[in-house]
């Protein structure tokens, strides 16, 4: 009977094991690999539908509506009737195209589709190392943040899976934060992921932490109970143009910078203007997210813009950032050590692409540049 019972037991286990394996196969979610959309922004289902023609008399700028403050300013500029009048005098018009990250904007600038856009500091350093640009104005000062599933020390992320928007300033800020805790890039698994998909991935346990910024940080914290910000680092944001465009269209650059100053001043006049700019940013963000993506809260964005208004009110590129050994110089050296920039990238050459004089001359002549006129078209350019 023992001889008979053993095969009976074995065959009895086969269907049980099969059922168990089937259940595991259904419930198991494979770890997210590098998102091909992040590797090839040109194939993005939204970006691929953008019309970048004509190129002769139309200015194409990249914006990030899911970026509190800087994105708000660009949405106000998108609707600036004064900007359109001033550009029309030059025989030009302008179109704004929405992107998720500065890395995406840089991609389309290098393709020749965009004349410029807004980026965080490290993304600006990357584009400046690859093609000549003009960086005449600062758009924002804020924080890149690391959000973990639960409150842990930064060094406890060693060996964990961390989602980042590949190539964006936040990606490098995450690496910088980890480095401060003695964690090298090879000690963690970086997962390339669209920012709007991070909440679901963190909630499901497919990642252990993510790199993000406001208002997306607040969205992650809201949708993932128990999650916490465990590190933050200050960034600077900039509006830049290709050198070719800036040299060929210097008056257009000045009119756009005037619109940037107008938009900042109008937005910060009262809370209702901030609220309206956040609604415009949310409207521009909708096509960039699917129904499964966690949207950001307009209320959270309002709070972030209010908090940032003290440090981001002045758009003149700060002197401290351009000093030898200053923030941008340190970030450049950090990217070179990581191998994310060529080792021979010259700080002096990069610093020369920042120009404070153009914006200062605009501020000195408010009547010429109509800095006190505020008129907006509700729909904007798209």
JOBELLIN-V982078 format. One record per helix or strand. SS is the DSSP state (H for helix, E for strand). FROM is the first residue (numbers start at 1). LEN is the number of residues. Records with the same first field share a line. If there is no record, write none. Layout:
SS = FROM-LEN, FROM-LEN
This chain:
H = 2-26, 36-4, 41-3, 47-3, 70-9, 81-9, 102-9, 121-10, 154-4, 169-12, 185-3, 195-10, 216-8, 243-6, 250-18, 271-18, 298-15, 319-4, 327-12, 347-5, 357-7
E = 58-6, 80-1, 93-6, 116-5, 133-16, 161-4, 189-4, 209-5, 228-15, 354-1, 376-1
